Amino acid sequence: MMSALLVYKQLDFKNQFLHKVKKIEAILIKYRINFQTCFVNELVNQKFGNNLIITIGGDGTLLGACHFVSNNIVLGLNLDPDNSVGSLCVANVENFEQIFKNYLNKIIFPQSVIRLEIKHNSVILPILALNDILFTNNNPAAMTCYEILIGETQVFHRNSGLWICTPCGSTGATRSAGGQILNITDKIVQWICREPYYVALPIPKLLHGFLKTKDKILIKCKTNDSQLYIDGPHCSIFLERNDTLEIFLSDKHLNLLFTKESEARRKEIGFLRKIAFQKRKKNS
């Protein structure tokens, strides 16, 4: 018999969304699914077994949960579509039963999506990035300075930071910065500099590009008080001058339940960010 683990933020459990969570639980009971519930901040001590992981919240809840997930299938449910983008969520409260039934009947299947692995000063971090990584100064008004090495090309950068994203994250901040939208199942890593600073030609290399499967991005921090943010603002590490980062495509992919419809909606979100970027560029 199938079993499931429901993951949500504690705030969602205690506020006005409680009745929606109970509706999801009732559907699982209807289909005779054994399930447990867990808050995101409790996942570090959680044993997943073969459970289907159902995240109830939005992209933030899904990303937080996926930091602890290895081989399990993940189904993202957007609890509040009016206020949450939920670009990685395949379902909402209204269509959850149909999505879940299609999954049980093998009409829809999980997709293998890539994640990013990180070494900080040669030590592998325990968390894999599903969406994106931001390397930047702690002070948003300060410049970020670093050496970047990709393949045989090494340059010195001054800018507002560096975005590195998976295809999952290509419709988010990277797209807003001028990056390209990728298919969610692509095995490509994209990077793009935020607001590059240069006062003379030639324009610095490695401002934007795509990482091949076996390549790595090597970064040497040249400013104090820098930070590396992993999948948003809640997971980060502090960096000092001369700290090193090594970022590469992990061989530990994630099994994310996704449909053609949810992929089309994710790309539509990215397209709207593209329009906004083009307008800013035209008016600058």
Secondary structure, 3 states (H helix, E strand, C coil): CCEEEEEECHHHHHCCCHHHHHHHHHHHHHCCCEEEEEEHHHHHHCCCCCCEEEEEECHHHHHHHHCCCCCCEEEEEECCCCCCCCCCCCEECCCHHHHHHHHHCCCCCEEEECCEEEEECCEECCCCECCEEEEEECCCCCCEEEEEEECCEEEEEEECEEEEECCHHHHCHHHHCCCCCCCCCCCCEEEEEECCCCCCCCCCCCCEEEECCCCEEEEEECCCCEEEEECCCCCEEEECCCCEEEEEECCCCEEEECCHHHHHHHHHHHHHHHHHHHHHHHHC
